[in-house]
Amino acid sequence: MVEILLTAQPIDVPNCINEVMLPESGGIDVFIGTVRNATKGKNVLRLEFEAYQPMAVSEIEKIVVQAMAQWPLHRVVVHHRTGVLQVGEVAVVIAVSAAHRDAAFTACRYIIDTLKQTVPIWKKEVFEDGEVWVAAHP
């Protein structure tokens, strides 16, 4: 089972985790990306995410298919916010389950790192003294 969602609504983190929990899954790994309050010594007021939704979902699907081909995963959930997010809000959740922790850890990291490099989701950081579009690389 794979669930991919791009949404302007807050992400339900417990639901994402519940979606990957199975009796046969001994390893569940969850990455939660939040809006931090500073970047390079500058106070962040908010982030703004934009996405070309059809292409973004398609690219995330490709990443998940690649992950499932490399590791024996049971379920994968990828939820990403769009729109304006305040400091402390959840921007992205990746939840992965597998029989063993190594596959879950490795696949989860692969999914978030690849998503940030290849998926057309753009992030603008808004500071007290201006704003900047940020390259999506980790």
C-alpha positions in Angstrom: 0.0 0.0 0.0 1.2 3.4 -1.0 -0.4 6.7 0.0 0.8 10.0 -1.5 -0.8 13.3 -0.6 0.0 17.0 -1.4 -2.3 19.2 0.6 -2.8 22.7 1.9 -4.3 21.2 5.0 -2.4 20.3 8.2 -0.9 16.8 8.1 -2.3 14.2 10.5 0.9 12.7 11.7 -0.7 9.9 13.9 -2.8 8.9 10.9 0.3 8.6 8.7 1.9 6.3 11.3 -1.2 4.2 11.7 -1.4 3.7 8.0 1.9 1.9 7.9 1.5 -0.2 11.0 1.0 -3.9 10.3 1.4 -7.0 12.5 4.2 -8.2 10.2 6.1 -4.9 10.3 8.8 -5.0 12.9 10.4 -1.8 11.7 8.5 1.5 11.2 10.4 4.6 10.4 8.9 8.1 10.3 10.5 11.3 9.1 8.7 14.5 10.1 10.0 17.7 8.6 8.9 20.9 10.4 9.4 24.6 9.8 12.3 25.8 11.9 12.7 29.3 13.3 16.0 30.2 11.8 18.2 29.6 8.8 21.9 30.7 8.6 21.4 33.0 11.6 18.3 34.7 10.2 14.9 34.5 11.9 12.3 32.6 9.7 8.8 34.0 9.9 7.2 31.4 7.7 7.7 29.1 4.7 5.7 29.0 1.5 5.5 25.8 -0.5 4.4 25.7 -4.1 4.1 22.5 -6.3 3.1 21.5 -9.7 0.7 18.9 -8.2 0.3 16.3 -11.1 4.1 16.2 -11.7 5.0 16.2 -8.0 2.7 13.3 -7.3 4.0 11.4 -10.3 7.6 12.0 -9.2 6.9 10.9 -5.7 5.3 7.7 -7.0 8.4 7.0 -9.0 10.6 7.4 -5.9 8.4 5.1 -3.8 8.4 2.5 -6.6 12.2 2.7 -6.7 12.3 2.3 -2.9 10.0 -0.7 -2.9 12.1 -2.3 -5.6 15.3 -1.8 -3.5 13.9 -2.7 0.0 11.3 -5.2 1.1 8.8 -2.6 2.3 5.2 -3.2 3.4 3.7 0.3 3.3 4.7 3.8 2.5 3.0 7.1 3.2 4.2 10.4 1.9 2.3 13.6 2.8 3.6 17.0 1.9 2.1 20.4 2.6 1.7 23.3 0.2 0.8 26.9 0.9 1.9 29.0 3.9 3.3 27.3 6.9 4.3 28.9 10.2 7.2 28.0 12.4 6.6 24.6 14.1 4.1 23.4 11.5 4.7 20.0 9.9 5.8 20.3 6.2 6.3 16.7 5.3 5.8 13.2 6.7 7.4 10.1 5.3 6.3 6.8 7.1 7.7 3.5 6.0 7.1 0.0 7.3 9.1 -3.2 6.7 9.8 -6.5 8.5 13.1 -5.2 9.7 14.3 -1.8 10.9 17.3 -1.5 8.5 15.0 -1.5 5.4 12.6 1.0 7.0 15.4 3.4 8.0 17.2 3.2 4.7 14.1 3.5 2.6 12.7 6.4 4.6 16.0 8.4 4.2 16.2 7.5 0.5 12.6 8.8 -0.1 13.0 12.1 1.7 16.5 12.8 0.2 15.4 11.9 -3.3 12.1 13.9 -2.9 14.0 17.0 -2.0 16.3 16.6 -5.0 13.9 15.7 -7.8 10.2 16.6 -7.0 8.9 19.9 -8.2 8.0 21.4 -4.8 9.4 24.8 -4.3 10.1 26.5 -0.9 10.3 30.2 -0.1 11.7 31.2 3.2 10.3 34.5 4.5 12.5 36.5 6.9 12.1 39.7 8.9 14.1 41.5 6.2 13.1 39.7 3.0 12.6 36.4 1.4 14.4 33.8 -0.7 13.5 30.8 -2.8 15.5 27.9 -1.5 17.1 25.1 -3.5 15.5 21.9 -2.4 18.7 19.9 -1.8 19.4 18.5 1.6 
